[in-house]
Amino acid sequence: MSEALVCYAYTSRYRGLEPEADLASIAAAASRNNPALGVTGVLLFDAGRFIQVVEGPREGIYALQRRLLADTRHSELVELFEFECPMRTFSDWEMRAHRVDTHAPMTSPEVVALRDAYVGVFRPSARDFLTLMQTYLKSRATRS
Amino acid sequence: MSGPDDDELLFADEGSDASAEASAAQAPWVVLLVDDDPAVHMVSRLVFSPMRVDDRPLELLVTNSGEEGRKVLESRHDIAVAILDVVMETEEAGLNLARWIRTQSALNLTRIVLRTGQPGNAPEEEVLRLYDINDYWPKAELTAARARTLLTGQIRSFRDLQTIARQRADLETVLRSMSRLAEARGVDGMTRDIFEQVSMLLGGDTPPMWLYDLVSVSAAPRDTWHAFGTSAAGAATTGPRWDLHSASLHSSHATRRVYFADDHLALFHEASGEHGVGLVVDAAPPTDTWARNALEVALRWSLALLSARLLVEEQRALLTAVERFVPRRLVRMTGREAVQDVQPGDHRLSETWVVFADLRGFTTLSEGLGPSEIRRTLQSAFEAVTPPLLEGGGVIDKFLGDGFLALFPGAAPPPVEACRRALDCLDKLNVERNASGLPSLSMSMAIHGGPVLLCTLGDQDRIDITAISDTVNVCARLEAITRDYRCGLLVSSSVFEALSPEARASLRPLGSARVRGRVARVPVYDAERTSRQDLRAPAEALARAVALVEVGAVDEARAAVSALADAYPSDEVLRGLLVLWFDPTSSSGNGGLR
């Protein structure tokens, strides 16, 4: 692939009233639209908060970002990172959505702090960040 | 929504939590992180803690400074990997700690990884050149996944080094105990060393163990050595186990290898024919191939050494037994080095001092005794008198009823002193006998020298070493006439002439004796001990009497001897001479005048 790949991650708050239905339609829309954009990645839904990590060509990521800004089902969008990456780490995933539903959902500053620590220690990678998040959520769950 | 099985990244290992807990008993790999940045601590925990390497979890120790890291490293010896930041309390705190680990600590297996955010402080190539570290992680280039891969690699290196170190320790145990075994003195010492070796190779505990000296793998053991073991179970298994062990030793014998059962191991080492040594250890054998091989090699050689030692001990015992029948000195006198070299017909003619000894009046003495008392009396007398003769270079050729024949090499001076000491020893025995109310024993001895043919006579099945010689015959006759001379130690002129002038002075001439079967008369001398010189007629006086006898001046001679007998009433030899020389009714007449 000649075009540069971009990895993009954000967190936002869900504003809708029917999370089940909304999530289903978001997942359906993602699998409908993303292949055309060349975007792959994971969408986490944790008790009212989205965390999405995606990879794709710059144009595809921009198109996704425009759509995210127009979407009224969420607000308070905070960008976690956006960097060029040498290769896809979710190459075979068009888009996956997951409900995590931890007992106490992560707050935006918490996600940002985790992002800061991670980026300060390792060269970021979409897949690594998700794994890190998973471990973090799990250790958080065991602590609480 | 997606189901849990859709995403291995997030949910795949939830199912494996159970297995992680199940094997939590497995010792974790200990990884030490030394870094002063709390963010590094937190992220490293998140990245490394879920890892498993070879199905073992990780234990991540975290410290904030080089000094703290050193304290942890000093207190633990099981740290697989130390991940060190470079810049902490000082610019080079991490580098100093790396150097300390390699030069000061005993942690020679611990892998060291240097992690740096500012490669300018510790340029990769220079650091690798100057410090004995195992990897270099620049923060800017390393993803979390890559870090896990590298850490896994370091843990596996540590694991392999640990294996090598353990194998080397095993090998050293084997080598040390083999060389100790080779130097061990007795069989008992060897069996102790073998038990100790097995304990060490099995990890330190002493299981119940048995060593058997076996005529064959099927027959009951001739000898058993046993280590009871340090475990409580060992104490309970002290009973006879041979029936159980025999089957395992058979299995080992069939394969010619160590037989590894689930709860014990056995080895039969065949020494010669079916004869061999067996070892049974009541402990679960090691599972890994290396440990089994080390055990196999060690045990095979140990048992080979032990059986060789048993064979040597057996041969030594056999040789000792043989040499009591055929003394080594006697064998040497026939011209052979060892008894196994002796052939029928071997012979050697050499100048030899012959000693005949006889317990005087023993026939009379033994009339009132039972067979076992006779045997005991003879035994005690011979045990008393033979040591001085052996010390004097002699060998007892034969015991002849209540006497014996001893031979001494002709190259040495005649064994007059040895015979005198033998008679002294009999005196000591008599003191003890008298104290227990037993009568004194009296022994007479004669010494004569000349050529003796020592030869082995017999056939392939039964041979004996025999002294054949006129010298032996003459000596036997001389011993017989000691009674007539009433002398305890009679020697021939061959002895007198071989003595130094000083030694000759202690001998008294008794004239020439007529020896049965010989034409020429043999000059004889009284060589008895001289503890009470004042009670005996001096040699010069006797020499004068002998001279008178020899020129035929019988009356003068008789007068001289009678006068001496009056002057020395306790000198028995003079009374003997009076009868021998001058009493025509004397039946002996051996030393008589004509």
Interface residues (C-beta under 8 A of the other chain):
Chain A: E20 L23 A24 A27 V42 L44 R96 A97 H98 R99 V100 D116 A117 Y118 G120 V121 F122 R123 P124 S125 R127 D128 L130 T131 L132 Q134 T135 Y136 S139
Chain B: M1 S2 D6 D7 L9 L10 F11 D37 A39 V40 M42 V43 S44 R45 L46 V47 S49 P50 K139 A140 E141 L142 T143 A144 A145 A147
